[in-house]
Amino acid sequence: MEKIAPVLSAGDYSEEVIGEDIIDSHMKRHVMGREVTVAITNGRLDFGQWEQIIYGEFDGGRAKQVLVKIIGE
């Protein structure tokens, strides 16, 4: 991840727009995305051999909510 979105400082960004301490985490979140869509077959997650869901927290630990939306039958 550091090769794709290296640690950044506030140098080129206004602290009024993005706080200096969270610029790095925002950039990494943009690379990783914030949602995933997976198939469910016979009531189980339908992953390929090398597929998995990975959650990355780049802005420090805090309480999070997860929304699971099932579309279809």
C-alpha positions in Angstrom: 0.0 0.0 0.0 2.8 2.4 0.8 4.1 2.1 -2.9 0.7 3.0 -4.3 -0.3 5.6 -1.7 2.8 6.7 0.3 2.6 8.5 3.6 1.8 12.2 2.8 2.1 15.3 4.8 -0.1 18.4 4.7 2.5 20.3 2.6 0.3 20.6 -0.5 -3.0 20.6 1.2 -4.9 23.2 3.2 -5.5 22.1 6.8 -8.9 23.8 6.5 -10.0 21.3 3.9 -8.3 18.1 5.3 -6.8 17.9 8.8 -3.0 17.2 8.7 -3.3 14.0 10.7 -5.8 12.3 8.3 -4.5 13.2 4.8 -2.7 9.9 4.6 -5.7 7.8 5.7 -8.0 9.6 3.2 -5.6 8.9 0.3 -5.3 5.2 1.2 -9.1 4.9 1.5 -9.6 6.3 -2.0 -7.2 3.6 -3.4 -8.9 0.8 -1.4 -12.4 1.9 -2.0 -15.2 1.7 0.6 -17.5 -1.0 -0.5 -17.4 -4.5 -1.9 -20.0 -6.6 -3.9 -19.9 -10.3 -3.5 -22.1 -13.1 -4.7 -24.0 -15.4 -2.3 -24.7 -18.9 -3.5 -26.8 -21.4 -1.4 -26.5 -19.0 1.6 -22.7 -18.8 1.5 -20.2 -16.2 0.2 -19.3 -17.3 -3.2 -15.5 -16.5 -3.5 -13.0 -17.7 -6.0 -10.0 -19.6 -4.8 -7.9 -16.5 -4.1 -10.7 -14.0 -3.3 -11.3 -12.5 0.2 -12.6 -9.4 1.8 -10.0 -7.3 3.6 -10.9 -4.3 5.8 -8.1 -1.7 6.2 -8.3 0.9 9.0 -5.8 3.8 8.2 -7.2 6.5 10.6 -6.8 4.8 14.0 -9.2 2.4 15.7 -12.6 3.5 16.6 -16.1 2.1 16.6 -17.3 1.3 13.0 -20.6 0.3 11.5 -21.0 -2.3 8.8 -23.9 -2.3 6.4 -24.8 -5.5 4.6 -27.4 -5.1 1.9 -28.7 -8.2 0.2 -30.2 -7.7 -3.3 -32.3 -10.5 -4.8 -33.7 -13.6 -3.4 
